[in-house]
Amino acid sequence: MNGLEALDSRYDAVVVGARAAGAATAMLLARSGLRVLAVDRGAYGSDTLSTHALMRAGVLQLARWGVLGRIEEAGTPPVHRTVFHYDDEVVDVPIKPRHGVPALFAPRRTVLDRTLVDAAAAAGAVVRHRVRLVDLVRDAGGRVTGAVIEEDGGGRRTVRAGIVIGADGLRSAVASLVGAPLTRRGRHAAANVYGYWSGLEAEGYHWHWGPGVAAGAIPTNGGEVLVFAGASTRRFAEEIRLDVPGAYRRVLAEAAPELAERLPAARLSGSLHGFPGHPGYLRRPWGPGWALVGDAAYFKDPITAHGISDALRDAELLARAVVRGGEPPLAEYEAARDDLSTRLFELTDRIASLEWDNDELKALHQSLSDEMKREVSALVDLGTAETEPVRSTA
Ligand SMILES: Cc1cc2nc3c(=O)[nH]c(=O)nc-3n(C[C@H](O)[C@H](O)[C@H](O)COP(=O)(O)OP(=O)(O)OC[C@H]3O[C@@H](n4cnc5c(N)ncnc54)[C@H](O)[C@@H]3O)c2cc1C
């Protein structure tokens, strides 16, 4: 008997991908009384290619779900200020405790994703790692009615589902199998190289900007500071990928000279991680028997550090829609997501062009801040009440 044979033959929801979007969605659905299976082809508690600065909306969700304490217990340092460096001009923004958010946090993905997976399992979701989606099952009318999953080592199983949710990231298999159309495409993309440093002081988030470049310092677990360097995808292809450590230091010296000068006295933990860039998109996030959430549905350039916060937001919006049942709530999920995402998406796309001057960039950041406040207000308005428990149909 392979490990998959122990699974039930039907669940209310099968969630593909168990990180920010998938584990949060599985947790919320299970807390509402649905029978949930979440699978991820990766290993439990593993890292992924992502820096991980959370914005207020993301921390608000973690606090509301009762998991922020676990993030703090894991030694994630609180962030009480965000500092923007435009060449020599410094704009220092204090993070005031508000809406149950005591501070911002940038938990390592090994901490954040594991915390959400544990919370999903504690709520009753069945979570299986090293299990991948290989196909979808459809009825005669084309409605998705289940998933074909395979575990490492080859065991394969078909599981029926009331809904299959693709939370499987940038190259979503679910999105591709259902042919989810793109509803908006970004024009720009920036590349990013980052590493973790010990022995480096950084109080708060620091974002640095210069002509055609960006950099940042993000305090995280283990007393380490994540330092990233951003540049155009063209520069990544022509220069950075040929000499990642050398180009990382060069870009840092251009974007954040003072930070670059402090690095030789610090120690790099592990190796540098490179992301060549990918233009953003929004996809239609639902159809008969399926839905998408997180990067699978909506990706924007990491330069505004908002993907995880939006994944947590949309997990909440989608879970509420699935619990209500039927298609109208899913259409409302799409409308709410679009309403809260479109302007953020456009601003991020423009910032990712790296083609602004400081005056334009400051105006873009002001608009971004206004949108983020609107997003937080919308989440606060959702209320702290959990979704109504429902009876499983599995
Ligand atoms: C370089 C970089 C820096 C970033 N920096 C930030 C930042 O500072 N702040 C921020 O908020 N966001 C940041 N982001 C964005 C953030 O990483 C994403 O928005 C976030 O990871 C989305 O979460 P997700 O759960 O949708 O997808 P993912 O985290 O990509 O998880 C998808 C999961 O699906 C699994 N999967 C895929 N296919 C299958 C399959 N067929 N079967 C089973 N499982 C499958 C994968 O194993 C993976 O675990 C950054 C992204 C990048 C690339």
The ligand as a Tripos MOL2 file, in Angstrom:
@<TRIPOS>MOLECULE
LIG
   53    58     1     0     0
SMALL
NO_CHARGES

@<TRIPOS>ATOM
      1 C1         12.9320   36.9010   -5.6170 C.3       1 LIG1
      2 C2         11.5890   37.0700   -4.9910 C.ar      1 LIG1
      3 C3         11.4550   37.9330   -3.9020 C.ar      1 LIG1
      4 C4         10.2160   38.1090   -3.3110 C.ar      1 LIG1
      5 N1         10.1050   38.9460   -2.2370 N.ar      1 LIG1
      6 C5          8.9230   39.0990   -1.5950 C.ar      1 LIG1
      7 C6          8.8150   39.8900   -0.4110 C.ar      1 LIG1
      8 O1          9.7880   40.4560    0.0860 O.2       1 LIG1
      9 N2          7.5790   39.9940    0.1560 N.ar      1 LIG1
     10 C7          6.4950   39.3830   -0.3570 C.ar      1 LIG1
     11 O2          5.3920   39.5170    0.2050 O.2       1 LIG1
     12 N3          6.5640   38.6110   -1.4670 N.ar      1 LIG1
     13 C8          7.7550   38.4540   -2.0850 C.ar      1 LIG1
     14 N4          7.8420   37.6640   -3.1900 N.ar      1 LIG1
     15 C9          6.6260   37.0440   -3.7210 C.3       1 LIG1
     16 C10         6.2800   35.7860   -2.9370 C.3       1 LIG1
     17 O3          7.3760   34.8980   -2.9410 O.3       1 LIG1
     18 C11         5.0690   35.0970   -3.5800 C.3       1 LIG1
     19 O4          4.0570   36.0350   -3.8280 O.3       1 LIG1
     20 C12         4.5490   33.9920   -2.6580 C.3       1 LIG1
     21 O5          5.5170   32.9750   -2.5420 O.3       1 LIG1
     22 C13         3.2660   33.3960   -3.2080 C.3       1 LIG1
     23 O6          2.9060   32.3060   -2.4150 O.3       1 LIG1
     24 P1          2.1270   31.0750   -3.0620 P.3       1 LIG1
     25 O7          1.7570   30.2120   -1.9130 O.co2     1 LIG1
     26 O8          1.0920   31.5700   -3.9730 O.co2     1 LIG1
     27 O9          3.1930   30.3630   -4.0050 O.3       1 LIG1
     28 P2          4.5590   29.6190   -3.6860 P.3       1 LIG1
     29 O10         5.1970   30.1740   -2.4700 O.co2     1 LIG1
     30 O11         5.3370   29.6650   -4.9610 O.co2     1 LIG1
     31 O12         4.1390   28.1190   -3.3590 O.3       1 LIG1
     32 C14         3.6360   27.2840   -4.3620 C.3       1 LIG1
     33 C15         3.8200   25.8550   -3.9030 C.3       1 LIG1
     34 O13         3.1710   25.0260   -4.8700 O.3       1 LIG1
     35 C16         3.9230   23.8460   -4.9810 C.3       1 LIG1
     36 N5          3.6080   23.2260   -6.2660 N.ar      1 LIG1
     37 C17         3.8480   23.7080   -7.5040 C.ar      1 LIG1
     38 N6          3.3900   22.8570   -8.4340 N.ar      1 LIG1
     39 C18         2.8640   21.8070   -7.7760 C.ar      1 LIG1
     40 C19         2.2350   20.5850   -8.1870 C.ar      1 LIG1
     41 N7          2.0620   20.2720   -9.4660 N.pl3     1 LIG1
     42 N8          1.8050   19.7210   -7.2360 N.ar      1 LIG1
     43 C20         1.9870   20.0220   -5.9100 C.ar      1 LIG1
     44 N9          2.5710   21.1600   -5.4760 N.ar      1 LIG1
     45 C21         3.0010   22.0400   -6.3850 C.ar      1 LIG1
     46 C22         5.3680   24.2910   -4.8670 C.3       1 LIG1
     47 O14         6.1820   23.2080   -4.4170 O.3       1 LIG1
     48 C23         5.2740   25.4080   -3.8460 C.3       1 LIG1
     49 O15         5.5810   24.9290   -2.5520 O.3       1 LIG1
     50 C24         9.0820   37.4480   -3.8160 C.ar      1 LIG1
     51 C25         9.2130   36.5820   -4.9080 C.ar      1 LIG1
     52 C26        10.4530   36.3900   -5.4720 C.ar      1 LIG1
     53 C27        10.5790   35.4460   -6.6200 C.3       1 LIG1
@<TRIPOS>BOND
     1     1     2 1
     2     2     3 ar
     3     2    52 ar
     4     3     4 ar
     5     4     5 ar
     6     4    50 ar
     7     5     6 ar
     8     6     7 ar
     9     6    13 1
    10     7     8 2
    11     7     9 ar
    12     9    10 ar
    13    10    11 2
    14    10    12 ar
    15    12    13 ar
    16    13    14 ar
    17    14    15 1
    18    14    50 ar
    19    15    16 1
    20    16    17 1
    21    16    18 1
    22    18    19 1
    23    18    20 1
    24    20    21 1
    25    20    22 1
    26    22    23 1
    27    23    24 1
    28    24    25 2
    29    24    26 1
    30    24    27 1
    31    27    28 1
    32    28    29 2
    33    28    30 1
    34    28    31 1
    35    31    32 1
    36    32    33 1
    37    33    34 1
    38    33    48 1
    39    34    35 1
    40    35    36 1
    41    35    46 1
    42    36    37 ar
    43    36    45 ar
    44    37    38 ar
    45    38    39 ar
    46    39    40 ar
    47    39    45 ar
    48    40    41 1
    49    40    42 ar
    50    42    43 ar
    51    43    44 ar
    52    44    45 ar
    53    46    47 1
    54    46    48 1
    55    48    49 1
    56    50    51 ar
    57    51    52 ar
    58    52    53 1
@<TRIPOS>SUBSTRUCTURE
     1 LIG1         1 GROUP 0 **** ****
